[in-house]
């Protein structure tokens, strides 16, 4: 004896057999999916969410109406959601507790898994190891509303906040995090001069990177103290490819030598600009990286200061 559990719009029905296993019969009471599943639920597009025990673990996945696996059985749970007339599923990985988001036909909405997700008031907040991303949910799907990336370079932390709707419409999460990662590497190169670091930056074979004050031979050492400001923005380009720039304001300590006083220390802010080009994460490349200041603003020696004052007086008297 079998008992009917649920039905879809075509008259197909989920049934449970005497052994407590679930299958599917069609509108003519013919078995189209054998009763071999520990649980079955109808989803859209002739797909069912199913459960089975694998290596002692109860796992969730999806099958079609012929019993073929359409979503692998690697999840501890697959949950249906509907917000603003948009239907989607959140699948929780049994391996690492990450989350994959599928649309109503179980096509992945994003090209990645997320560390955490939270739905509230028509929005979904998704997190990676490095960032927090808020998406507005509408009948058309997900729209990136804000992004916050947390990173570190040379043991100095930074936070990038992006809220520009135009910029976020062009950048994916993978692009944002790749831009941040390559900027970290450029900053380290700029202070250390280690060329090997540049080999980890995706450049496409054409790029220009310069250190911080590379031609100033008075400088004995350069130390990054803090990143006080960092931002991403769009820039114009001569080609048809979108270009983006990262502006980094770096609090810096410089030790230098002069003939009069020997070894001296200078602290100041210097601004680096790193430019990128690309439509997506697949073709994103770093184009250039440099600091806007050509040399440090050294304090004037007393003799130089007196000469400047005398010149100013002479110019005023004439």
C-alpha positions as semicolon CSV with decimal commas, in nm:
position;residue;x (nm);y (nm);z (nm)
1;X;0,000;0,000;0,000
2;X;0,127;0,349;-0,089
3;X;0,018;0,690;0,033
4;X;0,018;1,010;-0,173
5;X;0,206;1,301;-0,012
6;X;0,201;1,593;-0,259
7;X;0,124;1,673;-0,623
8;X;0,242;1,917;-0,888
9;X;0,047;2,114;-1,148
10;X;0,074;1,827;-1,400
11;X;-0,081;1,571;-1,169
12;X;0,241;1,395;-1,075
13;X;0,241;1,282;-0,714
14;X;0,501;1,206;-0,453
15;X;0,420;0,882;-0,275
16;X;0,558;0,684;0,017
17;X;0,576;0,306;0,006
18;X;0,538;0,058;0,289
19;X;0,909;0,085;0,368
20;X;0,884;0,459;0,423
21;X;1,074;0,551;0,103
22;X;0,955;0,816;-0,142
23;X;0,903;0,807;-0,520
24;X;0,687;0,972;-0,787
25;X;0,387;0,846;-0,984
26;X;0,233;1,027;-1,281
27;X;-0,132;1,115;-1,338
28;X;-0,195;0,759;-1,466
29;X;-0,055;0,605;-1,146
30;X;0,259;0,486;-1,321
31;X;0,580;0,496;-1,119
32;X;0,821;0,738;-1,288
33;X;1,067;0,772;-0,999
34;X;1,131;0,459;-0,795
35;X;1,073;0,478;-0,418
36;X;1,435;0,490;-0,306
37;X;1,457;0,836;-0,147
38;X;1,434;0,924;0,221
39;X;1,245;1,245;0,138
40;X;1,111;1,421;-0,173
41;X;0,970;1,770;-0,231
42;X;0,850;1,923;-0,557
43;X;1,042;2,221;-0,690
44;X;1,006;2,412;-1,018
45;X;1,106;2,284;-1,361
46;X;1,030;1,912;-1,311
47;X;1,286;1,892;-1,031
48;X;1,252;1,750;-0,683
49;X;1,458;1,815;-0,372
50;X;1,557;1,475;-0,240
51;X;1,738;1,327;0,056
52;X;1,944;1,011;0,078
53;X;2,198;0,863;0,315
54;X;2,556;0,862;0,186
55;X;2,837;0,717;0,400
56;X;2,614;0,744;0,703
57;X;2,522;1,110;0,642
58;X;2,175;1,234;0,547
59;X;2,237;1,463;0,250
60;X;2,018;1,676;0,022
61;X;2,035;1,722;-0,355
62;X;1,799;1,734;-0,651
63;X;1,666;1,481;-0,903
64;X;1,455;1,516;-1,218
65;X;1,139;1,317;-1,294
66;X;1,346;1,033;-1,435
67;X;1,546;0,993;-1,118
68;X;1,860;1,157;-1,261
69;X;2,067;1,369;-1,021
70;X;2,055;1,736;-1,127
71;X;2,208;1,889;-0,813
72;X;2,473;1,684;-0,631
73;X;2,400;1,537;-0,288
74;X;2,648;1,749;-0,095
75;X;2,413;1,967;0,109
76;X;2,278;1,926;0,459
77;X;1,971;2,128;0,363
78;X;1,810;2,302;0,064
79;X;1,555;2,568;0,155
80;X;1,303;2,753;-0,061
81;X;1,270;3,133;-0,035
82;X;1,055;3,394;-0,204
83;X;1,114;3,768;-0,177
84;X;0,954;4,039;-0,393
85;X;0,806;3,774;-0,629
86;X;1,150;3,624;-0,685
87;X;1,194;3,257;-0,594
88;X;1,528;3,104;-0,505
89;X;1,686;2,829;-0,298
90;X;1,966;2,840;-0,043
91;X;2,168;2,519;-0,020
92;X;2,383;2,469;0,291
93;X;2,698;2,266;0,232
94;X;2,746;1,964;0,456
95;X;3,123;1,992;0,419
96;X;3,214;2,348;0,522
97;X;2,882;2,517;0,611
98;X;2,907;2,745;0,307
99;X;2,597;2,845;0,110
100;X;2,512;2,819;-0,259
101;X;2,218;3,015;-0,398
102;X;2,014;2,871;-0,685
103;X;1,733;3,028;-0,885
104;X;1,392;2,861;-0,919
105;X;1,529;2,619;-1,184
106;X;1,838;2,539;-0,979
107;X;2,081;2,740;-1,188
108;X;2,342;2,901;-0,957
109;X;2,275;3,273;-0,911
110;X;2,641;3,342;-0,830
111;X;2,968;3,188;-0,942
112;X;3,073;3,119;-0,584
113;X;2,970;2,984;-0,247
114;X;2,923;3,219;0,049
115;X;3,047;3,190;0,406
116;X;2,718;3,316;0,545
117;X;2,389;3,466;0,432
118;X;2,107;3,652;0,601
119;X;1,772;3,763;0,457
120;X;1,586;4,063;0,599
121;X;1,337;4,319;0,464
122;X;1,377;4,232;0,097
123;X;1,756;4,224;0,112
124;X;2,015;3,950;0,143
125;X;2,355;3,997;0,305
126;X;2,624;3,761;0,180
127;X;2,971;3,724;0,326
128;X;3,304;3,586;0,209
129;X;3,625;3,556;0,406
130;X;3,716;3,910;0,301
131;X;3,393;4,097;0,241
132;X;3,030;4,172;0,316
133;X;2,790;4,229;0,026
134;X;2,433;4,352;0,048
135;X;2,194;4,273;-0,236
136;X;1,849;4,414;-0,294
137;X;1,599;4,147;-0,402
138;X;1,343;4,230;-0,671
139;X;1,130;4,029;-0,913
140;X;1,429;4,042;-1,150
141;X;1,670;3,886;-0,900
142;X;1,963;4,021;-0,699
143;X;2,119;4,367;-0,734
144;X;2,443;4,449;-0,553
145;X;2,365;4,743;-0,327
146;X;2,680;4,785;-0,118
147;X;3,015;4,619;-0,069
148;X;3,265;4,621;0,214
149;X;3,605;4,456;0,169
150;X;3,844;4,406;0,459
151;X;4,208;4,338;0,381
152;X;4,564;4,373;0,500
153;X;4,893;4,465;0,338
154;X;5,228;4,467;0,517
155;X;5,038;4,397;0,841
156;X;4,831;4,714;0,797
157;X;4,455;4,670;0,777
158;X;4,215;4,860;0,553
159;X;3,845;4,870;0,466
160;X;3,701;4,951;0,122
161;X;3,338;5,067;0,120
162;X;3,152;5,086;-0,211
163;X;2,798;5,221;-0,238
164;X;2,792;5,377;-0,586
165;X;2,510;5,208;-0,777
166;X;2,679;5,274;-1,113
167;X;3,011;5,130;-0,998
168;X;2,849;4,826;-0,836
169;X;2,655;4,755;-1,156
170;X;2,990;4,709;-1,334
171;X;3,185;4,520;-1,068
172;X;3,127;4,165;-0,949
173;X;3,232;4,041;-0,606
174;X;3,519;3,847;-0,762
175;X;3,640;4,160;-0,942
176;X;3,624;4,371;-0,625
177;X;3,821;4,118;-0,424
178;X;4,076;4,065;-0,703
179;X;4,130;4,441;-0,730
180;X;4,184;4,461;-0,354
181;X;4,421;4,164;-0,355
182;X;4,638;4,300;-0,638
183;X;4,645;4,645;-0,477
184;X;4,780;4,486;-0,158
185;X;5,060;4,326;-0,359
186;X;5,146;4,650;-0,537
187;X;5,173;4,841;-0,208
188;X;5,410;4,578;-0,071
189;X;5,623;4,602;-0,387
190;X;5,623;4,983;-0,369
191;X;5,772;4,978;-0,018
192;X;6,002;4,676;-0,043
193;X;6,110;4,676;-0,408
194;X;6,061;4,297;-0,420
195;X;5,996;4,226;-0,791
196;X;5,878;3,872;-0,717
197;X;5,559;4,013;-0,566
198;X;5,462;4,155;-0,906
199;X;5,461;3,806;-1,056
200;X;5,147;3,732;-0,852
201;X;4,958;4,024;-1,008
202;X;4,750;3,954;-1,320
203;X;4,878;4,206;-1,574
204;X;4,802;4,065;-1,918
205;X;5,164;4,125;-2,016
206;X;5,139;4,504;-2,033
207;X;5,179;4,699;-1,713
208;X;5,382;4,968;-1,539
209;X;5,457;4,961;-1,167
210;X;5,694;5,193;-0,983
211;X;5,816;5,196;-0,626
212;X;5,766;5,477;-0,380
213;X;6,033;5,738;-0,466
214;X;6,257;5,493;-0,655
215;X;6,517;5,753;-0,764
216;X;6,567;5,926;-0,431
217;X;6,904;5,798;-0,308
218;X;6,882;5,986;0,022
219;X;6,614;5,745;0,143
220;X;6,747;5,472;0,371
221;X;6,417;5,297;0,450
222;X;6,042;5,326;0,390
223;X;5,782;5,195;0,634
224;X;5,407;5,180;0,592
225;X;5,246;5,299;0,916
226;X;4,880;5,298;0,825
227;X;4,632;5,312;0,537
228;X;4,417;5,609;0,627
229;X;4,196;5,607;0,318
230;X;4,125;5,373;0,026
231;X;3,859;5,386;-0,246
232;X;3,768;5,242;-0,587
233;X;3,629;5,450;-0,873
234;X;3,580;5,436;-1,250
235;X;3,825;5,617;-1,478
236;X;3,814;5,714;-1,843
237;X;4,026;5,522;-2,089
238;X;4,137;5,542;-2,450
239;X;4,010;5,192;-2,529
240;X;3,658;5,055;-2,502
241;X;3,734;4,846;-2,194
242;X;3,611;4,964;-1,852
243;X;3,891;5,097;-1,631
244;X;3,895;5,128;-1,254
245;X;4,139;5,289;-1,014
246;X;4,217;5,234;-0,648
247;X;4,337;5,536;-0,455
248;X;4,539;5,453;-0,143
249;X;4,645;5,716;0,110
250;X;4,937;5,570;0,302
251;X;5,081;5,711;0,625
252;X;5,453;5,657;0,583
253;X;5,774;5,682;0,784
254;X;6,088;5,755;0,583
255;X;6,442;5,746;0,714
256;X;6,683;5,949;0,504
257;X;7,032;6,097;0,522
258;X;7,158;6,448;0,453
259;X;7,501;6,606;0,466
260;X;7,423;6,838;0,756
261;X;7,245;6,622;1,012
262;X;7,313;6,266;0,904
263;X;7,019;6,030;0,959
264;X;6,672;6,185;0,982
265;X;6,310;6,071;1,001
266;X;6,014;6,205;0,806
267;X;5,646;6,112;0,848
268;X;5,390;6,207;0,587
269;X;5,096;6,089;0,376
270;X;5,151;5,968;0,019
271;X;4,888;5,865;-0,231
272;X;4,916;5,564;-0,460
273;X;4,690;5,498;-0,759
274;X;4,656;5,147;-0,901
275;X;4,464;5,114;-1,228
276;X;4,278;4,808;-1,357
277;X;4,105;4,713;-1,680
278;X;3,844;4,450;-1,763
279;X;3,481;4,355;-1,810
280;X;3,479;4,060;-1,569
281;X;3,695;3,856;-1,334
282;X;3,805;3,649;-1,634
283;X;3,979;3,937;-1,812
284;X;4,056;4,174;-1,524
285;X;4,416;4,297;-1,540
286;X;4,628;4,545;-1,346
287;X;4,749;4,821;-1,578
288;X;4,969;5,040;-1,360
289;X;5,064;5,141;-1,010
290;X;5,246;5,451;-0,890
291;X;5,250;5,724;-0,627
292;X;5,130;6,071;-0,720
293;X;5,415;6,251;-0,536
294;X;5,748;6,256;-0,716
295;X;5,958;6,310;-0,402
296;X;5,915;6,360;-0,027
297;X;5,870;6,712;0,105
298;X;6,185;6,731;0,311
299;X;6,208;6,991;0,592
300;X;6,426;7,284;0,492
301;X;6,762;7,331;0,659
302;X;6,810;7,652;0,861
303;X;7,049;7,798;0,602
304;X;6,810;7,721;0,319
305;X;6,523;7,874;0,516
306;X;6,720;8,198;0,570
307;X;6,800;8,217;0,197
308;X;6,433;8,171;0,113
309;X;6,337;8,451;0,356
310;X;6,600;8,686;0,212
311;X;6,477;8,616;-0,141
312;X;6,119;8,687;-0,036
313;X;6,221;9,020;0,119
314;X;6,417;9,117;-0,195
315;X;6,122;9,032;-0,419
316;X;5,882;9,235;-0,202
317;X;6,115;9,543;-0,199
318;X;6,147;9,540;-0,576
